[in-house]
């Protein structure tokens, strides 16, 4: 079984969903970024979703774009990011770790080499935000050859045939977005994804995890109650990093604990 399977099984036994924070590796600098990832994991994050900074992050809103800029300006490179992830893997051997990147970054230097580098660092899954599943056969094969679980995004306006393809192609978990557009924290989270969850279940997809706009415990409770297996929060976490300060690590740990508490099923 994969680390994701083990994690989702554990969450089910504990009558809750998974909480997965997202940060950009190298933001605001690599040493601090390692401490941030350690803090999130030690505070109880069920998995980590880690952005590899990219110069043209088309799926990301302004908060995460700014984080990528800070990381790149501080000297982040894919090799340095994978080195930092390897540190986290060594310290948290059971923690599922996913990478979020873009197709150009995976293609540069060859897909096989990229996935092998990710596997060597201890990465479990890779999600390329702009990789359409209809064009991903070689990509999926290269990922699986390196024991990397390919993750695809199920958007709210997707058709049934594409959902079927996503369910077949995706491993680890299925990334379901709460709304159209780019990442960012919202006051409200749309519930238009409920039909997507039903369709993914029909097609045997891996557990659905909701992302885009998840920034409060109420958002987490809403998506778990709707049938999601977990929730990813990115912009809200990155905003804490952006603010920085002497209490940043304490604030991150408190945020993880509060959001994780909100994943507990109401009937448990």
Secondary structure, DSSP 4 states (H G I P E B T S, - for coil): --HHHHHHHHHHHTTB-EEEEEEEETSS-HHHHHHHHHHHHHTT-SEEEEEEP-TT-TT--HHHHHHHHHHHHTT--HHHHHHHHHHHHHH-TT-EEEEEE-HHHHHTT-HHHHHHHHHHHT--EEEETT--GGG-HHHHHHHHHTTPEEE-EE-TT--HHHHHHHHHH--S-EEEESSSSS----SS---TTHHHHHHHHHTTPSPEEEESS--SHHHHHHHHHTT-SEEEE-HHHHHHHHH--TTHHHHHHHHHHHHHHTTB-TT-
